[in-house]
Structure formats: C-alpha cells, structure tokens
Amino acid sequence: ATSALDNASERIVQASLDDIMRKSHFTSVTVAHRLTTIKYCDKIAVVQKGVIVEEGTYDDLLAVGEGGVFHGLAAKQQANQAKDVEVMRVAAEASQVEDSISVRHVEVVEGLKALHQTSSIGASLGIVEAVVETAEEEAAAAAAGQKKQGPVRRLLQMSPKSDRYLYVIGVSCAAVTGIVQGLLGLLFVRSLTALSYPSPDKVESEGVLWGLIFIAVGLGQHAFEFISATTLGITGEHLTTALRTTLMAKLLRMEVGYFDYEANTMGALTEFLGARVALVQGLVGEQLGAITKFLFLISTMLFTMFYWGDWRVALVTLGCLPIMGVTMGIAMQAAMPMDQAKQASKDNDNEVKKSAGAVIGEVVLGIRTVASFNAEVKFYEDYCKQMDKLLAVGKRKAVQAGVGLFLAFAIVYSMMGAQIFYGLWLASVGALGAAEAGCDSSSMLIMDKIMVPIIATMMVTFLASGHAMMATDAKAAAKAAKELFQRFDQASLIDPTSAEGERLPAVRGEISVCDVVFAYPTALDRPACRGYSLDIEAGQTVALCGPSGSGKSTIVALLQRFYDP
C-alpha cells in the first residue's frame, strides 16, 4: 500500500494501518515492497522462486548475515535509498526543475528495467493458445449436456414477454410492406402507360389518378415501414439490454483465472459487450421482419408478373433473376457497407480492429505504467501500424467496390435490355394478341405484358439489395450469438454466488499453507508456487517479501480463492 508513497506519506499510512490492526486483532498477510514497513511484523516470510526460503522476525533475519536472502534484499534497498537521497541532494543544489526531473526519471527507469530483467511476471503474462482452445472445448462439452436449442429460440426465450405483441405488430407491418413493394412494378408501368393516350384530357385524368395512387401507396408503405422498424427495433434494444445484463452477471460469477485469457481481457470483453452483442438481436426481430417481408414481396411479384404480364416474358425474367441476384450480391460484398457496425464479419481486418480497440483500452487503464516506462511513443507507433493496415485494406476494398458495382449494373441493365428485346419480338410476331383490340388498348396491353414482369423483377432486385445493404450481417450475428452462448454455457470453476460446498463453523484466522503447487492458467509450464508451505497463527501479522515474480502476490490470491491450486 505504501510502495508508491514518499517517506512522510508512508509513515502516515503505516501508522493508520498499525492502528487498525491493533484495535481489530485481524490476521494480516502483507506483501512487502519496502522492508522498512515490516520491521514490527510478528513474522516475515522470504519467498524465492515459489517457495519459502526464510522465516523469522526482522531482527532474526538480518542476524543471518550476508548469506541470507533477506539480508541481501535489505542491503540492496538501503543502497538504493542512499542513492535516491544523493540524487535528490544534487537536484536541489542544481535548482533547476527540469534537470531534477530528468535525473530522477533516469534512476527510476533503470531501477524498473533491473527489476524487470529478474522478474518472471512478464513471462507469466504470455498466452498459451493451446490452453485457450482446451478451455473452449471444455465449455462446449459442458454445454453439450444441456438440451440443445437453436440460437433464435434461445434468444426469443430471453426476450421480455411484454415484447411479444411488438413482434406480432412488427412482423405484420413487414408483411404489408412486402405486398406494397411487390406491387410497385405494376404501379410504375401503369403510371407510364397513362402518358401514352392520344387525348390530353385522358392523359391528365389518368396522370392525376395514378399520381394520387402512388402518393397514397408511398405514404402507406412508409407508415407500415416505420411501424415495423420501430417495433422490431424496440424489441431488438430490449433483447440487447437483456443479453448485456445477463452476460455481465455471468462474468461477475466467473473465476479470476477466466480473465487471464486473451479472449477475456478488458479490451476484448468491452468490444464484445459494446459491438458484438448488438449484432445478435438481428437474428430475431430484424430477421423475422426481413424474412416475412421477402416472402410476401416474392409472392406479390410472382402474382403481378403472371396475372398482368405475359407468361413467356415472365419465365424469361425469372430465368435471369438468379444471375441478377448473384450479381447484385457480389456487388454488395465488394461495396463498402452503409452501416459498417452491422457488417463486422465482412471485414477481413476485424481482428486488427479488435486488437486496436484492446490496445486503446489497456493503455488507458494502465496509463501510469505506460508513462513510467516512457512507452507512449511505442504504443502510439504500434497503434499507427495497425491503422496503416486498415487503411491499406480500405483502399483495396474501395477499388473492389467500384469495379464490382460497375460489373453488376452492366450485367443487370444488359439483361434488362435483352428482356425488353424479347418482349418486343413477341409483340412483332403477334404472340401477345395485340390485333384483338383497338389501337390504344393494344398499346396498354403490350406495355403491361412486356414491362410488368421486367419492371417488377428489377424493382424487387434493387429493393432487396438496398435492404440487404442496411440489414445486420446474418453471418456476423450468428457468429456473435455462438460466442455469446458459449460464454453463457461455460461453467464457473469458482462461483462466488454458489451456496454449495462446505461451510466452516467458525473462522478464527489461522492459516495453513502446505506444499502448494500452482501455475497460472495461461502459464501452466511456469509454476508460480513450487511446494509453498507457511503456517500463520490467528491474530499474527505476517509479511511476505522477496524478488519480483517470486510468488508473493500469488499466495495472497490463492488465500482469497481467486484460483484453486
């Protein structure tokens, strides 16, 4: 608690701690960095390479002499303190603030580097990929024992029951919107044919009629679209909130070792809770609305094509529809998405974005450590390198988008031209029955039979493409849902909320550590405790001291049951 304080502040804090200990009679285990703070402890345990090598009071350990580990630590610390005093004296005599800061900074950095070279903490933070994969496999095996359910069903079960009527309203309005959009091709053709009458009065009356119909249909479509998007959007936000709160509660129940893995760091979990979880709601409300709209859209389109159009032109148009659909799909894959947050998995650079976000979060959290090592420039350069990778990918995608859109629209309009040519050829050979009616009616009939199937297909293609560009990426949402349910299903190895297990009838404060062997989950090949043994009587004040990375904090974490040995 006093390792970062000056001498005056250290004395105040230490006096307060001693007063608390004297009044409360706690059993105290202290991790000591400054040996002057543990002079009056009942016992001092010296830790080295994961084992207790010396035990005794402050004076007893110093009396061992130069061969003792504690004596060596005390001698080094006293030498460093003397050096610090000398440095401060020189700085004060120089009477220049900048010089004093520079000298002190050099000493601090050199001291930290020396500690870092003899420390195994940096090595203990290494991530073992095989361990991560093993943990994921164990989580999957635990989840396999439960009744298997699809992600959509599980998400619906997690949605608030009060949102059910909103789902019904949203899906119903989506169905009406699909019907209206399926009729747009017919309405568009009828609006064009209204201009072909030879009588100006007829053109005016027909134009006003179809113009009003178009306005009414447009207002109705947007009203139903608004209701559908609003209700399904509300249900999506409710579901997202429920998922985030449930996941947060789950994370609070996980053992500390769970957060040692790279996939569960602060940056990774923040990014997952903030962006990835928001994608999951697209599998329920938004997807139900999109599927309903698409089914009614296709059904209405087919009805208008064969009822008002010629069946031969309709069949040719339908034959071209898969090619047009694939072409537009390729164009959408190449084009920059309109909502990049919803298209997360389409970016091959998603891992770079995730890494960059994690860097920002962890640098901000540990800004004091970063500043202590003068590492600001290094982290900034690392972040810039990641941004340069994103820039290169973005430029490549921009070129791909331009080429893809060019080819897509070229193919679509070429097919449309071929369809019109085929329809006009049918009309020229009399296959559309134009001779059976008068001049004006025959023109309307030919226009309907040729253009209704073509315009209806084109309208549906562009509408579907637009909705797909704005919709949540189903693949990204499914991947996020899979990861989310894996986190939900993973059992906590040490659940602090569980009532299971043995309860001690009374806690007197005695602590016994016997031959403890322990390694952190992400560093199983580097044990932090190698036969750790220590006995502490009730009410004793015991200090743990030793080189950095020797296992002092590890035994405290084990006593608090952050980990199981």
C-alpha positions in Angstrom: 0.0 0.0 0.0 2.9 2.3 0.6 5.3 1.3 -2.3 4.4 4.4 -4.3 4.5 7.0 -1.5 7.2 9.3 -0.2 8.6 8.8 3.3 6.3 11.3 5.0 3.1 9.9 3.5 4.4 6.3 4.1 4.7 7.0 7.8 1.1 8.4 8.0 -0.4 5.4 6.1 1.6 2.9 8.0 0.5 4.4 11.3 -3.1 4.2 10.3 -2.7 0.5 9.3 -1.0 -0.3 12.5 -3.8 1.4 14.5 -6.4 -0.6 12.6 -4.5 -3.9 13.2 -4.1 -3.1 16.9 -7.7 -2.4 17.5 -9.2 -5.1 15.3 -6.9 -8.0 16.0 -7.0 -9.3 12.5 -4.8 -11.9 11.0 -2.8 -9.9 8.5 -0.8 -11.0 5.4 1.2 -8.2 3.8 3.1 -8.2 0.6 6.0 -6.0 1.3 8.0 -3.9 -1.1 9.6 -1.6 1.3 11.2 -3.6 4.1 11.1 -0.6 6.5 7.3 -1.1 6.7 7.5 -4.6 8.1 10.0 -4.1 11.0 7.4 -4.9 13.6 5.6 -7.8 12.0 5.2 -11.0 14.0 6.8 -13.0 11.2 8.5 -12.3 7.9 8.5 -15.0 5.2 11.0 -14.6 2.4 9.8 -16.0 -0.9 12.1 -17.1 -3.7 11.1 -18.9 -6.8 7.8 -20.1 -5.5 9.0 -21.4 -2.1 9.5 -20.1 1.4 13.3 -19.9 2.0 13.5 -18.0 5.3 11.1 -17.2 8.2 11.5 -15.1 11.3 11.3 -11.6 12.7 13.0 -8.6 11.1 16.0 -8.7 13.5 16.3 -12.5 13.3 16.5 -12.5 9.5 19.1 -9.6 9.5 21.1 -11.6 12.0 21.6 -14.4 9.5 24.2 -12.3 7.8 25.3 -11.8 4.3 24.5 -15.3 3.3 20.8 -14.7 4.0 18.3 -13.8 1.3 16.5 -11.2 3.4 19.8 -9.6 4.4 20.7 -9.2 0.7 17.4 -7.6 -0.1 17.7 -5.2 2.8 21.2 -4.3 1.8 20.2 -3.6 -1.8 17.2 -1.5 -0.7 19.3 0.6 1.7 21.9 1.2 -1.1 19.1 2.3 -3.4 17.7 4.6 -0.8 21.1 6.2 -0.2 21.4 6.7 -4.0 18.0 8.3 -4.1 18.9 10.7 -1.3 22.1 11.7 -3.2 20.2 12.2 -6.4 17.7 14.5 -4.7 20.5 16.5 -3.0 22.3 17.1 -6.3 19.0 18.0 -7.9 18.2 20.5 -5.2 21.6 22.2 -5.5 21.2 22.5 -9.2 17.9 24.4 -8.5 16.5 23.5 -11.9 13.3 21.6 -12.0 13.8 20.1 -15.5 17.2 18.7 -14.5 16.0 17.2 -11.3 13.1 15.5 -13.1 15.4 14.2 -15.7 17.9 12.7 -13.2 15.1 11.1 -11.1 13.5 9.7 -14.2 16.6 8.0 -15.4 17.1 6.4 -12.0 13.5 5.2 -11.9 13.7 3.7 -15.4 17.0 2.0 -14.7 15.6 0.6 -11.5 12.5 -0.7 -13.2 14.5 -2.2 -16.0 16.7 -4.0 -13.5 13.6 -5.4 -11.7 12.0 -6.4 -15.0 15.1 -8.4 -16.1 14.9 -10.5 -12.9 11.2 -10.8 -12.9 9.1 -13.7 -14.2 5.9 -11.6 -14.2 6.3 -10.7 -17.9 6.7 -14.3 -18.8 3.7 -15.3 -16.7 1.5 -13.0 -18.9 2.2 -15.0 -22.0 -0.8 -16.5 -23.6 -0.8 -20.2 -24.4 -3.1 -20.8 -27.4 -3.5 -24.5 -26.6 -4.8 -23.7 -23.2 -7.4 -21.3 -24.7 -8.5 -24.0 -27.1 -8.7 -26.5 -24.3 -10.9 -24.2 -22.2 -13.2 -23.6 -25.2 -13.5 -27.4 -25.7 -14.3 -27.9 -22.1 -17.0 -25.2 -22.2 -18.5 -26.8 -25.3 -18.5 -30.2 -23.6 -20.3 -28.8 -20.6 -22.9 -27.1 -22.8 -23.5 -30.4 -24.7 -25.0 -31.9 -21.6 -27.9 -29.4 -21.8 -30.8 -29.6 -24.0 -29.7 -28.3 -27.4 -31.7 -25.4 -28.7 -31.2 -23.2 -31.8 -29.9 -19.6 -31.2 -33.1 -18.0 -32.4 -35.2 -20.0 -30.0 -32.9 -19.2 -27.1 -32.9 -15.5 -28.0 -36.7 -15.5 -28.2 -36.8 -17.1 -24.7 -34.6 -14.4 -23.4 -36.7 -11.6 -24.8 -39.1 -9.9 -22.4 -42.5 -11.4 -22.5 -44.1 -8.0 -22.8 -42.4 -7.6 -26.3 -44.4 -10.4 -27.8 -47.1 -8.1 -29.1 -44.5 -5.9 -30.6 -43.1 -8.8 -32.5 -46.6 -9.5 -33.9 -47.2 -5.9 -34.9 -43.7 -5.6 -36.5 -43.9 -8.8 -38.5 -47.5 -8.0 -39.6 -46.4 -4.5 -40.8 -43.4 -6.1 -42.6 -45.8 -8.4 -44.4 -47.9 -5.4 -45.6 -44.8 -3.6 -46.7 -43.7 -6.6 -48.7 -47.1 -6.7 -50.5 -46.9 -3.0 -51.3 -43.3 -3.3 -52.6 -44.3 -6.2 -54.8 -47.0 -4.0 -56.5 -44.5 -1.1 -57.2 -43.6 -2.6 -60.6 -47.2 -2.7 -61.7 -47.9 0.8 -60.4 -44.8 2.1 -62.2 -45.8 0.6 -65.5 -49.4 1.9 -65.2 -48.0 5.4 -64.5 -46.0 5.2 -67.7 -48.9 3.9 -69.8 -51.0 6.8 -68.6 -48.8 9.1 -70.8 -49.5 7.2 -74.0 -53.1 8.2 -74.5 -53.6 10.5 -77.5 -56.2 12.7 -75.7 -54.7 15.3 -73.5 -57.7 15.2 -71.1 -57.3 11.4 -70.8 -53.6 11.8 -70.1 -54.4 14.4 -67.4 -57.1 12.4 -65.7 -55.0 9.2 -65.8 -51.9 11.0 -64.7 -53.7 12.6 -61.7 -55.3 9.2 -60.8 -52.1 7.2 -60.8 -50.1 10.1 -59.2 -52.6 10.1 -56.3 -52.4 6.3 -56.1 -48.6 6.4 -56.0 -48.7 9.1 -53.2 -51.2 7.1 -51.2 -49.2 3.8 -51.6 -46.0 5.6 -50.8 -47.4 7.1 -47.6 -48.9 3.8 -46.6 -45.7 1.9 -47.3 -43.6 4.3 -45.3 -46.1 4.3 -42.4 -46.1 0.5 -42.2 -42.3 0.5 -42.7 -42.0 3.0 -39.8 -44.2 0.9 -37.5 -42.3 -2.3 -38.4 -38.8 -0.8 -38.0 -39.8 0.9 -34.7 -41.4 -2.1 -33.0 -38.8 -4.5 -34.1 -36.1 -2.0 -33.2 -37.5 -1.6 -29.7 -37.6 -5.4 -29.2 -34.0 -5.6 -30.5 -32.9 -3.0 -28.0 -34.7 -4.7 -25.2 -33.1 -8.0 -26.2 -29.7 -6.4 -26.4 -30.1 -4.9 -22.9 -31.2 -8.3 -21.6 -28.2 -10.0 -23.2 -25.7 -7.5 -21.9 -27.0 -7.6 -18.3 -27.1 -11.4 -18.4 -23.6 -11.6 -19.7 -22.4 -9.0 -17.1 -23.9 -11.1 -14.3 -22.3 -14.2 -15.8 -18.9 -12.5 -16.0 -19.1 -11.4 -12.3 -19.6 -15.1 -11.4 -16.6 -16.3 -13.3 -13.3 -17.2 -11.6 -10.4 -14.7 -11.8 -8.4 -17.1 -14.0 -11.1 -16.7 -16.7 -9.9 -13.2 -17.3 -6.3 -14.2 -17.7 -7.0 -15.4 -21.3 -6.5 -13.1 -24.2 -10.1 -13.6 -25.3 -11.3 -12.3 -21.9 -9.2 -9.3 -21.4 -10.8 -5.9 -20.6 -10.4 -4.7 -24.2 -11.9 -7.9 -25.7 -14.8 -8.0 -23.4 -15.5 -4.3 -23.8 -15.6 -4.7 -27.5 -17.8 -7.8 -27.3 -20.3 -6.2 -25.0 -20.4 -3.0 -26.9 -20.4 -4.1 -30.5 -20.7 -7.8 -31.0 -23.7 -8.3 -28.6 -25.6 -5.6 -30.5 -25.4 -7.8 -33.7 -27.2 -10.7 -32.0 -30.6 -9.0 -31.9 -30.5 -9.0 -35.7 -31.2 -12.8 -35.6 -34.6 -12.3 -34.0 -36.8 -9.3 -34.7 -34.9 -7.9 -37.7 -34.5 -11.3 -39.3 -38.2 -12.2 -38.7 -39.3 -9.0 -40.3 -36.9 -9.3 -43.2 -38.0 -12.9 -43.9 -41.7 -12.1 -43.7 -41.2 -9.1 -46.0 -39.2 -11.1 -48.5 -41.8 -13.9 -48.7 -44.7 -11.6 -49.3 -42.6 -9.5 -51.7 -41.8 -12.5 -53.8 -45.4 -13.8 -53.7 -46.8 -10.5 -54.8 -44.2 -10.1 -57.5 -45.0 -13.5 -59.0 -48.7 -12.8 -58.9 -48.3 -9.5 -60.8 -45.9 -11.0 -63.3 -48.2 -13.8 -64.4 -51.5 -12.0 -63.9 -50.8 -8.8 -65.8 -47.7 -9.8 -67.8 -47.1 -12.4 -70.5 -46.1 -15.8 -69.1 -43.3 -16.2 -71.6 -41.7 -12.8 -70.7 -42.3 -13.7 -67.0 -40.4 -17.0 -67.4 -37.5 -15.4 -69.2 -37.3 -12.7 -66.5 -37.4 -15.3 -63.7 -34.7 -17.3 -65.5 -32.5 -14.2 -65.4 -33.4 -13.4 -61.8 -30.8 -15.8 -60.2 -28.0 -14.3 -62.3 -29.1 -10.8 -61.4 -29.4 -11.8 -57.7 -25.9 -13.3 -57.6 -24.5 -10.2 -59.5 -26.1 -7.8 -57.0 -24.9 -10.0 -54.1 -21.3 -9.8 -55.4 -21.7 -6.0 -55.8 -22.8 -5.8 -52.2 -19.9 -7.9 -51.0 -17.5 -5.6 -52.8 -19.2 -2.3 -51.9 -18.5 -0.5 -48.7 -21.4 -1.3 -46.3 -23.7 1.6 -45.4 -23.6 0.5 -41.7 -20.2 -0.9 -41.0 -21.1 -1.7 -37.4 -23.7 -4.2 -38.7 -21.3 -5.7 -41.2 -18.5 -6.5 -38.8 -17.6 -10.0 -40.0 -17.4 -8.9 -43.6 -14.2 -7.1 -42.8 -11.1 -9.2 -43.1 -9.5 -6.7 -40.8 -11.9 -7.2 -38.0 -9.2 -8.8 -35.8 -7.0 -5.8 -36.4 -9.8 -3.5 -35.3 -10.4 -5.7 -32.2 -6.7 -5.6 -31.4 -6.6 -1.8 -31.9 -9.5 -1.4 -29.6 -7.9 -3.6 -26.9 -4.7 -1.6 -27.1 -6.6 1.6 -26.5 -8.5 0.2 -23.5 -5.5 -1.4 -21.9 -3.2 1.7 -22.5 -5.8 4.0 -20.9 -6.3 1.6 -18.0 -2.5 1.3 -17.4 -1.5 4.8 -18.4 0.6 5.3 -15.3 2.7 2.2 -16.1 3.0 3.4 -19.7 4.1 6.8 -18.6 6.6 5.3 -16.1 8.4 3.4 -18.9 8.2 6.3 -21.3 6.3 3.9 -23.6 3.8 6.4 -25.0 5.7 6.7 -28.3 6.0 2.9 -28.7 2.2 2.3 -28.1 1.4 5.2 -30.5 3.6 3.7 -33.2 2.1 0.3 -32.7 -1.4 1.8 -33.0 -0.4 3.7 -36.1 0.9 0.5 -37.7 -2.5 -1.2 -37.1 -4.3 1.8 -38.6 -2.0 1.7 -41.6 -3.1 -1.9 -42.2 -6.7 -0.8 -42.0 -6.0 2.0 -44.5 -4.4 -0.4 -47.0 -7.4 -2.8 -46.7 -9.8 0.1 -47.1 -8.2 1.3 -50.2 -8.3 -2.2 -51.7 -11.9 -2.5 -50.8 -12.8 0.8 -52.4 -11.3 -0.3 -55.7 -13.1 -3.6 -55.5 -16.4 -1.8 -54.7 -16.1 0.4 -57.8 -15.3 -2.5 -60.1 -18.0 -4.7 -58.6 -20.7 -2.1 -58.9 -19.7 -1.4 -62.5 -19.9 -5.0 -63.5 -23.1 -5.6 -61.5 -25.1 -2.8 -63.1 -23.7 -3.5 -66.5 -24.9 -7.1 -66.3 -28.3 -6.1 -64.8 -29.1 -3.5 -67.5 -27.8 -5.7 -70.2 -30.2 -8.4 -69.1 -33.0 -5.9 -68.9 -32.3 -4.8 -72.4 -32.4 -8.4 -73.6 -35.7 -9.0 -71.9 -37.3 -5.9 -73.5 -36.0 -7.0 -76.9 -37.6 -10.5 -76.4 -40.9 -8.9 -75.4 -40.9 -6.6 -78.4 -40.1 -9.5 -80.7 -43.1 -11.4 -79.3 -45.2 -8.4 -80.0 -43.9 -8.0 -83.5 -44.9 -11.6 -84.4 -48.3 -11.2 -82.9 -47.7 -13.5 -80.0 -49.1 -11.1 -77.5 -52.5 -10.8 -79.2 -52.3 -7.1 -80.0 -54.5 -7.4 -83.0 -57.6 -8.3 -81.0 -58.1 -4.8 -79.5 -58.1 -1.2 -80.7 -55.0 0.9 -81.1 -55.0 2.5 -77.6 -55.9 -0.7 -75.7 -53.4 -2.7 -77.6 -50.6 -0.3 -76.7 -51.6 -0.6 -73.0 -51.8 -4.4 -73.3 -48.4 -4.7 -74.9 -46.9 -2.4 -72.3 -48.4 -4.4 -69.4 -47.4 -7.8 -70.8 -43.8 -6.8 -71.6 -42.9 -4.3 -68.9 -44.8 -5.5 -65.8 -42.6 -8.7 -65.4 -39.4 -6.8 -66.2 -40.0 -3.7 -64.0 -41.4 -5.9 -61.2 -38.2 -8.0 -61.2 -35.9 -5.0 -61.4 -37.8 -3.2 -58.6 -37.6 -6.3 -56.4 -33.9 -6.8 -57.1 -33.0 -3.2 -56.2 -35.3 -3.2 -53.1 -33.8 -6.5 -51.8 -30.3 -5.2 -52.4 -31.0 -2.0 -50.5 -32.5 -3.8 -47.6 -29.5 -6.2 -47.6 -27.1 -3.3 -47.5 -28.8 -1.9 -44.5 -29.5 -5.1 -42.7 -27.4 -6.7 -40.0 -24.9 -9.2 -41.4 -26.5 -12.6 -40.6 -23.2 -14.3 -40.6 -21.7 -11.9 -38.1 -24.8 -12.1 -36.0 -24.7 -15.9 -35.9 -21.0 -15.9 -35.0 -21.6 -13.4 -32.2 -24.6 -15.4 -31.0 -22.5 -18.6 -30.9 -19.7 -16.9 -28.9 -22.3 -15.3 -26.6 -24.0 -18.7 -25.8 -20.6 -20.3 -25.3 -19.9 -17.7 -22.6 -23.4 -18.2 -21.1 -22.9 -22.0 -21.0 -19.3 -22.0 -19.6 -19.4 -23.1 -16.0 -17.5 -21.1 -13.5 -14.8 -23.0 -11.7 -15.2 -20.8 -8.6 -18.6 -19.3 -8.5 -18.8 -16.7 -5.7 -22.6 -16.8 -5.6 -22.9 -20.5 -5.2 -24.2 -21.9 -1.9 -22.7 -25.3 -2.5 -19.6 -26.6 -0.6 -18.5 -26.9 3.0 -19.0 -24.0 5.4 -16.7 -23.6 8.3 -18.5 -23.4 11.7 -16.2 -20.6 12.8 -13.3 -18.6 11.4 -10.5 -17.9 13.9 -8.0 -16.6 11.5 -5.5 -19.4 11.4 -3.9 -20.0 8.0 -2.0 -23.1 6.9 -0.4 -23.4 3.5 1.1 -26.9 2.9 3.1 -27.9 -0.1 1.1 -25.8 -2.5 2.0 -26.2 -6.2 0.3 -23.7 -8.6 0.7 -22.3 -12.1 -1.5 -19.6 -13.7 -3.9 -20.9 -16.3 -2.1 -19.1 -19.1 1.3 -20.2 -17.9 1.0 -23.9 -17.0 4.6 -24.6 -17.9 5.9 -22.0 -15.4 4.7 -22.7 -11.8 4.4 -19.7 -9.6 4.4 -21.9 -6.4 6.7 -24.9 -6.1 5.9 -26.5 -2.7 4.8 -23.4 -0.9 4.4 -24.0 2.9 3.6 -21.4 5.5 1.8 -21.5 8.9 0.2 -18.3 10.3 -1.4 -18.2 13.8 -4.6 -16.3 14.5 -4.0 -12.6 15.0 -0.5 -12.6 13.7 0.9 -10.0 11.3 2.9 -11.8 8.6 4.8 -10.1 5.8 5.8 -11.7 2.5 8.9 -10.3 0.8 11.1 -11.4 -1.9 12.2 -10.6 -5.5 9.6 -9.6 -8.1 7.8 -12.6 -9.5 8.8 -14.9 -6.6 5.2 -15.7 -5.7 4.2 -13.2 -3.0 1.0 -11.9 -4.6 0.2 -15.4 -5.9 -0.2 -16.9 -2.4 -2.5 -14.0 -1.4 -4.6 -14.6 -4.5 -4.9 -18.3 -3.5 -5.9 -17.4 0.0 -8.7 -15.2 -1.4 -9.5 -18.1 -3.7 -9.1 -16.2 -6.9 -7.6 -19.5 -8.1 -7.6 -23.1 -6.9 -4.1 -24.7 -6.5 
